[in-house]
Amino acid sequence: MLRSRISGIGMYVPEEVVRNEDLASLMDTSDEWIVQRTGIRERRFAPAGVCTSEIAVPAAQAALADAGISSADVDLVLFATLSPDFHFPGTGCTFQARMGMPGVPVMDIRNQCTGFLYALATADAFVRIGTYRTVLVVGAEIHSHAMDFSTTGRDVAVLFGDGAGAAVVTPTLDTGGPRVRSVHLHADGRHADALRLRVWDISRKPYLQHEGQVGVVPPEERWPEMNGREVFRHAVEGMTAALHEMLEANALTAADIDLFVPHQANMRISELVARRVGIPPDKVVHSIVDYGNTTAASIPMGLCLAREQGRLRPGMRVALAAFGSGFTWGSALVVW
């Protein structure tokens, strides 16, 4: 039976390091406050004028090199992001142009923090049925250009960083070797307003209109909004349930998992999910400490960093899980 595997991974982060102390000079916060609530100590910010498709290129090139192939071998691009270059066209197209891959089909995945898992599931399905053989899955984000760095926006602004990660998904006939074992996806739009950015509200014509003034954006709609308590609760419940679903589908227990790479939303969420599932702390990857929440990029970045640290090795059973706005959530099991 034809299966899919992750045959290459890569990541990229901008050079500028922004520490908690740097944010404390812009808003009422402190290193202690941020670390206690999120586990984050620093993150990376892209320079002004740099867009999401641009930082995705080096991550994708690294993944292709890791897989031992070139961009000419790619049959399909899946581009996951919540920070697109433009409202339209899709960022997958601008990325494809930067990569010099005309004619290759592209698909934008807009499932926010769960975007990489949705893209992985899509790649896995296409490869299994033989439609495409080599799928480039990209998760990339530039959050820093659209954050409110005042005390009003503190609860959201301290969480996010910029970065990109990529994976190459290819076919395999070896059911006992490296492969994507299963992916489990969920969503519940009833909670969409708990984490959102309303500035592109298409129900208004034109979009940017406030109190009869065209081009004026009301202050409460300019920046991301988050109900932190609700997001935290649903994230823990959703990721925990998705991991239990993944274990049951593969007839495994938590003891069978060699490494857990969660989406890096908040270290406290990852720790609580791992504890509820029964995954010990030494098997959990926490890249959020140095890079913050990079949304769709966080899982491929976590895989890259775990491998660099010698924690990700061939033959390992790797559990992935994510939760994001929408709400969307899911899990996956990958044999490395």
C-alpha positions in Angstrom: 0.0 0.0 0.0 1.3 3.4 -0.9 2.0 5.6 2.1 3.5 9.0 2.7 6.6 10.0 4.6 8.3 13.2 5.6 11.6 13.0 3.7 13.0 16.4 4.5 12.5 19.4 6.9 13.9 22.9 7.1 13.4 26.1 9.0 14.3 29.8 8.9 14.0 32.6 11.4 14.9 36.3 11.0 18.1 37.6 12.6 16.6 40.1 15.0 16.2 38.7 18.5 13.5 40.5 20.6 13.8 39.6 24.3 11.1 40.1 26.9 13.1 43.1 28.3 12.7 44.8 24.9 9.0 44.4 25.0 9.0 45.8 28.6 10.3 49.1 27.2 7.1 49.3 25.0 4.4 48.2 27.4 3.6 47.4 31.0 5.2 44.0 31.3 8.3 42.2 32.5 10.4 39.2 31.8 9.1 37.5 34.9 5.5 38.2 33.9 5.9 36.8 30.4 7.9 33.7 31.4 5.5 32.8 34.2 2.5 32.9 31.9 3.9 31.7 28.6 7.4 30.2 29.0 8.7 32.6 26.3 12.0 34.4 26.8 12.6 35.8 23.3 11.4 35.7 19.7 12.5 36.8 16.3 11.1 39.7 14.3 11.5 40.3 10.5 12.7 43.6 9.2 10.2 46.2 7.9 9.3 45.5 4.3 9.8 41.8 4.5 6.8 39.6 3.8 5.8 36.1 4.7 6.5 34.5 1.3 10.0 35.9 1.5 11.0 34.2 4.8 9.4 30.9 3.6 11.9 30.5 0.8 15.0 29.7 2.8 13.0 27.2 5.0 11.7 25.5 1.8 15.1 25.4 0.2 16.5 23.8 3.4 13.8 21.2 3.4 14.3 20.3 -0.3 18.1 20.0 0.3 17.4 17.8 3.3 15.3 15.5 1.1 18.0 15.5 -1.6 15.8 17.0 -4.3 15.3 20.4 -6.0 12.3 22.6 -6.6 12.0 21.0 -10.1 10.9 17.8 -8.4 8.0 19.4 -6.5 4.5 18.5 -7.8 2.4 20.5 -5.4 2.9 23.3 -2.8 0.7 23.6 0.3 1.2 27.0 2.0 -0.1 27.4 5.5 -0.2 30.9 7.1 -2.4 33.3 9.0 -0.3 36.3 8.0 -0.5 36.3 4.2 1.3 38.8 2.0 -2.0 40.2 0.8 -5.7 39.7 1.4 -5.6 38.1 -2.1 -4.0 36.5 -4.1 -3.0 33.6 -2.0 0.6 33.7 -0.6 1.2 30.3 -2.1 1.4 32.0 -5.5 3.8 34.7 -4.4 5.9 32.0 -2.7 5.9 29.9 -5.9 7.1 32.8 -7.9 10.0 33.5 -5.5 10.9 29.8 -5.7 11.0 29.9 -9.5 8.4 27.1 -9.9 5.9 28.3 -12.6 3.1 25.9 -13.4 3.3 23.9 -10.1 -0.1 23.9 -8.4 -0.3 25.7 -5.1 -3.0 25.7 -2.3 -3.2 28.1 0.6 -4.2 26.5 3.9 -5.9 29.0 6.2 -6.3 27.0 9.4 -4.1 29.2 11.4 -2.1 27.4 14.2 -3.4 24.1 13.0 -2.4 24.9 9.4 0.6 22.6 9.3 -1.5 19.6 10.4 -4.2 20.4 7.9 -1.6 20.7 5.2 0.1 17.5 6.2 -3.2 15.6 6.0 -3.8 17.0 2.6 -0.3 16.1 1.4 -0.7 12.6 2.9 -4.0 12.1 1.0 -2.7 13.3 -2.3 0.4 11.1 -2.1 -1.5 8.0 -1.0 -3.9 8.1 -4.0 -1.0 8.8 -6.3 -2.1 12.3 -7.5 1.2 13.9 -6.5 4.5 12.3 -5.6 6.4 15.2 -4.1 4.5 17.8 -2.0 6.2 20.8 -0.4 4.4 21.7 2.8 5.2 25.2 4.1 4.2 27.0 7.3 5.4 30.6 7.6 4.4 33.7 9.6 5.3 37.3 10.1 3.3 38.5 13.1 5.4 41.4 14.2 4.1 43.7 11.5 0.6 43.5 12.8 0.8 43.5 16.6 -0.3 46.2 19.1 2.9 46.8 21.1 1.1 48.9 23.7 -0.1 47.7 27.1 -3.6 47.3 25.6 -2.3 44.7 23.2 0.1 43.1 25.7 -1.7 39.7 26.1 -1.4 38.9 22.4 1.8 40.8 21.5 4.1 39.0 23.9 3.1 35.6 22.5 4.1 35.8 18.8 7.3 35.6 16.8 8.2 35.4 13.1 9.5 32.3 11.4 9.1 29.6 8.7 9.2 25.8 8.6 8.8 23.4 5.7 8.5 19.7 5.1 8.8 17.5 2.0 6.2 14.7 1.8 6.9 11.9 -0.6 5.6 8.3 -1.2 6.9 5.1 0.4 6.0 1.4 0.1 7.8 0.5 3.4 4.9 0.3 5.9 7.4 -0.6 8.6 9.7 2.4 7.9 9.4 6.2 8.1 5.8 7.3 7.3 2.8 9.3 8.3 0.7 6.9 10.3 -2.4 9.0 10.8 -3.7 12.5 11.0 -6.9 13.6 12.9 -8.5 17.0 12.3 -11.3 18.9 14.0 -13.0 22.3 14.0 -15.7 24.2 15.8 -16.7 27.6 14.3 -19.0 28.4 17.2 -15.9 29.9 19.0 -14.5 31.8 16.1 -14.8 35.2 17.9 -12.6 34.1 20.8 -9.5 34.6 18.7 -9.7 36.7 15.6 -8.7 39.8 13.6 -11.7 41.7 12.3 -10.1 44.3 10.1 -10.9 42.5 6.9 -14.6 42.2 7.6 -16.0 41.5 4.1 -19.6 42.2 5.2 -18.7 46.0 5.0 -18.1 47.7 1.7 -15.4 48.8 1.6 -13.8 46.7 4.3 -12.1 49.6 6.1 -15.1 51.7 7.2 -16.0 53.1 10.6 -18.8 55.6 11.5 -19.3 56.4 7.9 -15.7 57.2 7.2 -14.1 55.2 4.4 -10.5 54.1 5.2 -10.9 54.5 9.0 -10.5 51.3 11.1 -12.0 51.3 14.6 -9.3 50.9 17.2 -10.7 47.6 18.6 -10.6 46.0 15.1 -7.0 46.9 14.1 -5.3 44.2 16.1 -5.8 40.6 17.0 -8.4 39.9 19.7 -8.2 37.0 22.1 -10.2 35.6 25.0 -7.2 34.1 26.7 -9.1 32.0 29.3 -11.4 30.5 26.7 -8.6 29.7 24.2 -6.4 28.1 27.0 -9.3 25.9 28.1 -10.3 24.7 24.7 -6.7 24.3 23.5 -6.0 21.9 26.4 -9.2 20.0 25.9 -8.9 19.8 22.1 -5.3 18.8 21.9 -5.7 16.2 24.7 -8.7 14.6 23.0 -6.9 14.6 19.6 -3.9 12.9 21.1 -6.1 10.2 22.7 -7.8 9.8 19.4 -4.5 9.3 17.7 -3.3 6.8 20.2 -6.5 4.8 20.0 -6.4 4.8 16.2 -2.9 3.3 16.2 -3.5 0.9 19.1 -0.8 2.7 21.2 -0.4 4.1 24.7 1.4 7.2 25.7 4.4 5.1 26.7 4.8 4.2 23.0 5.4 7.8 22.0 9.1 8.7 21.7 8.7 12.4 21.1 5.9 15.0 21.4 6.1 18.1 19.2 3.1 20.3 20.0 2.2 23.6 18.4 4.0 26.2 20.4 1.0 28.3 21.6 2.0 28.5 25.3 4.4 26.3 27.3 1.8 26.0 30.0 -0.7 24.5 27.5 1.9 22.0 26.1 2.9 21.0 29.7 -0.7 20.4 30.8 -1.6 18.5 27.6 1.4 16.2 28.0 0.6 15.6 31.6 -3.0 14.7 30.9 -2.1 12.3 28.1 0.7 10.8 30.1 3.7 11.9 28.1 6.7 12.6 30.3 8.3 16.1 30.3 11.6 14.9 28.8 9.8 13.8 25.6 8.2 17.2 25.0 9.7 19.8 22.6 9.5 23.4 23.8 10.8 25.7 21.0 8.5 28.5 22.3 11.2 29.5 24.8 13.4 31.0 22.1 11.0 31.7 19.2 7.5 32.4 20.6 4.4 31.3 18.9 5.1 31.0 15.2 1.7 29.6 14.4 1.7 27.4 11.2 5.5 27.3 11.3 5.8 26.1 14.9 5.6 22.3 14.3 8.1 22.0 11.4 10.4 24.4 13.3 10.0 22.2 16.4 10.9 19.1 14.4 14.0 20.8 13.0 15.2 22.0 16.4 14.6 18.6 18.0 16.7 17.0 15.3 19.5 19.6 15.8 19.5 18.8 19.5 19.7 15.0 18.8 16.3 14.4 20.3 14.7 13.3 17.0 16.1 10.1 15.6 15.2 7.6 12.9 12.6 5.0 14.0 11.0 7.3 16.6 7.2 7.5 17.0 6.5 11.3 17.0 3.2 12.7 18.1 2.1 16.1 16.7 -0.8 18.2 18.0 -2.0 21.7 17.5 -4.9 24.1 18.3 -5.8 27.4 16.7 -8.4 30.0 16.0 -11.5 29.0 14.3 -11.4 26.9 16.6 -9.4 24.2 14.8 -7.3 21.4 16.3 -5.8 18.1 15.5 -3.1 15.5 15.9 -0.8 13.3 13.9 1.5 10.3 14.4 4.6 10.2 12.3 7.3 7.4 12.3 10.5 9.2 11.7 
